[in-house]
Amino acid sequence: MSEATDRLAKVRKDIADAAIAAGRDPASVTLVAVSKTHDAERVRELLVAGQRVFGENRVQEAESKFPALKAEYTDLELHLIGPLQTNKARDAVAMFDVIQSVDRERLAATLAKEMERAGRRPDCFIQVNTGEEAQKAGILPKDVDAFVASCRDAHKLPIVGLMCIPPVDEEPALHFALLAKMAARNGLAKVSMGMSADYPTAVRLGATHVRVGTALFGSRGTQGGGP
Ligand SMILES: *Cc1c(COP(=O)(O)O)cnc(C)c1O
C-alpha cells in the first residue's frame, strides 16, 4: 500500500469512529481532500486509492490541475473552498461542482448571473465568519439568516449548507456547534467544518463535509496556499 492509501485509510477510519460515537452514519460525512499546493500526481495517488472529492482554494490552481483528471475520472467532484473574486465567478462556475465560499451579496448576484448564462448550477455553501475575525471572509453570524434568504429568494442560488473556518486560537467545538445550529435553523442540511487538526470533533458536532489537507497530503511547506 502506498503512503497515500495509508493516510486515506486512517482519515476515513477517524471519520467513521467519530460518526459512530455520535450515533451518525459514517456515510453521511463527505471527506473533501484539500489538494492546494500539491500537484496533479499527488491528487492521482488519492484517486487511485478511491478518493473522489477534492477541494482547492484558488480557481487558477484548480484550472491548472483538474481538467485532465476530471476527464479521466468522470465522477471526480471538485469543491472551491477559498475566497472567490467576482471576476473569477464565471471560471468557478465552469470548473467547480460545489462552491463553499459564497460570502457576500455581490458575489451571490454574480454567481446567479453566471449560472444562468452557463446553464450549470454548482451547489453552494455560505461561508460564515463564526469568530467575527476582521481579516477573515464570511458572513457574520447575526447576518446569516437574512443572507440565506436573499441567496435563496432573490438570487435563486442552490444553497445547500454553511461552511466555517474557526479562529486558530479558539476551541473549534464552539464554532462547529454554532454553525450546525445556524444551518438547522435555516433548514440547510449540509455543514462544512473541520480540518486536519479537528475533523473528528467536527463530525461529532454534525459536519457533513470535512476539509482535510495536511493529514492526507502531508505538510504544504511555506509556499502559501494557507486558509
Ligand atoms: C487549506 C484549507 C483546509 C485544509 O487544511 P488542513 O489543516 O491542511 O487540513 C481546509 N479548509 C480551507 C478553507 C482551507 O483553505
Ligand as a Chemical Component Dictionary entry (heavy atoms), coordinates in Angstrom:
data_LIG
# 
_chem_comp.id                   LIG 
_chem_comp.type                 NON-POLYMER 
_chem_comp.pdbx_formal_charge   0 
_chem_comp.three_letter_code    LIG 
# 
loop_
_chem_comp_atom.comp_id 
_chem_comp_atom.atom_id 
_chem_comp_atom.alt_atom_id 
_chem_comp_atom.type_symbol 
_chem_comp_atom.charge 
_chem_comp_atom.model_Cartn_x 
_chem_comp_atom.model_Cartn_y 
_chem_comp_atom.model_Cartn_z 
_chem_comp_atom.pdbx_ordinal 
LIG C1 C1 C 0 -6.211  24.583 3.438 1  
LIG C2 C2 C 0 -7.624  24.517 3.881 2  
LIG C3 C3 C 0 -8.122  23.383 4.544 3  
LIG C4 C4 C 0 -7.272  22.175 4.910 4  
LIG O1 O1 O 0 -6.419  22.476 5.979 5  
LIG P1 P1 P 0 -5.527  21.341 6.678 6  
LIG O2 O2 O 0 -5.236  21.899 8.019 7  
LIG O3 O3 O 0 -4.319  21.161 5.831 8  
LIG O4 O4 O 0 -6.330  20.102 6.745 9  
LIG C5 C5 C 0 -9.464  23.378 4.879 10 
LIG N1 N1 N 0 -10.290 24.407 4.583 11 
LIG C6 C6 C 0 -9.842  25.509 3.945 12 
LIG C7 C7 C 0 -10.801 26.597 3.650 13 
LIG C8 C8 C 0 -8.510  25.600 3.574 14 
LIG O5 O5 O 0 -8.077  26.699 2.939 15 
# 
loop_
_chem_comp_bond.comp_id 
_chem_comp_bond.atom_id_1 
_chem_comp_bond.atom_id_2 
_chem_comp_bond.value_order 
_chem_comp_bond.pdbx_ordinal 
LIG C1 C2 SING 1  
LIG C2 C3 SING 2  
LIG C2 C8 DOUB 3  
LIG C3 C4 SING 4  
LIG C3 C5 DOUB 5  
LIG C4 O1 SING 6  
LIG O1 P1 SING 7  
LIG P1 O2 DOUB 8  
LIG P1 O3 SING 9  
LIG P1 O4 SING 10 
LIG C5 N1 SING 11 
LIG N1 C6 DOUB 12 
LIG C6 C7 SING 13 
LIG C6 C8 SING 14 
LIG C8 O5 SING 15 
# 
